[in-house]
Amino acid sequence: MTDHTDPTHAERTGEELIARVREASDALRGEIAKVIVGQEDVVDQILMAVFCDGHALLVGVPGLAKTLLVSTIARAMDLKFSRIQFTPDLMPSDITGTEVIEEDKATGRRELRFVPGPIFANVVLADEINRTPPKTQAALLESMQERQVSVGGVRHMLPEPFFVLATQNPLEQEGTYPLPEAQLDRFMFQVQIRYPTESEELEVMRRSARKDEVVIDPVIDAAAIREVRRIVRHCPVPDFVLRYALRLVRSTRGGEGAPSIIRDYLSWGAGPRASEALVHAAKAHALTRGTGVVTDADVRAVAHPVLRHRILTNFNAEADQITPDAILDALLEQIPVTGESESDRRLSDPMLRDRA
């Protein structure tokens, strides 16, 4: 767990680093619970994305407090928060910013000045991201991947840390523009937000009736988040866990020996970015639960949010009402944790690897 390139980490034991991540996670959960009732899995997945320096897409029907959840997380992290309401007439410059002509009253000289858009924040809520055309959706691609904005041939770096937490309503079809696969792949997690339980909904009603004013205290700042990200990034992963994650991802691509459910219901599988995200998320899952030992159980725990938006189902799946989550359930049952497949053997054998 020790990062030898960082002197602050070198002076601390592995137990102290693990405890730091767990404390940050628990503190954030406690503040969020002041406002959000239930949804523990949703909160955990968003926090894991933040700790992995990733973005998250929140999918759920209206009224499930998606916007409130994101704004509460931003307040608890003491970060600059910005909300962008995506609409059909939204333009790229409305997100990234634009150049304006500014005149110096003393000299009369005119020059272009860049006025930053709402994307220049630490936590950006892209609300109803699928309600804007692809041209505007694409304005987020450079920001999400490169952490920068290019306007007029000039690159403007975004603040650090930077997270895009987008929301999407799965019910609306008219007037919406589905996100292209290239942009979906930029989201580390797709988080499914479901209806609350009866007891949780009752508690929501009680809180709403009281109208109590809730104060969210900042419990973590940008420097602490950067430290947690370094701890997660340098957490070691056993080789068998890496190979298990690799088998899961590669099995979605079909080919010889792939489970029948893949051949029958998938037209496209997950790419290499999914493999990286799966392992990184598994490390965050282990650390937020107070252990620095990453196991196959951590991989299985994050497989659905990491992979569900990276696999493309075909017409047969739609006709048989087979969802990506159902396909992933089958994969997790069928793909062994240990044991070599032909592809594993090629990776481990130098002679076979050279021939591949």
Secondary structure, DSSP 8 states (H G I E B T S, - for coil): ---TT-HHHHTS-HHHHHHHHHHHHHHHHHHHTTT--S-HHHHHHHHHHHHTT--EEEE--TTS-HHHHHHHHHHHTT--EEEEE--TT--HHHHHEEEEEEE-TTT--EEEEEEE-TTSSSEEEEETGGGS-HHHHTHHHHHHHHSEEEETTEEEE--SS-EEEEEE-SS--TT-----HHHHTT-SEEEE-----HHHHHHHHHHHHHT----------HHHHHHHHHHHHT----HHHHHHHHHHHHHTT--TT--HHHHHHEEE---HHHHHHHHHHHHHHHHHTT-----HHHHHHHHHHHHTTTSEE-HHHHHTT--HHHHHHHHHHHS-SSS--HHHHHHH-HHHHHH-
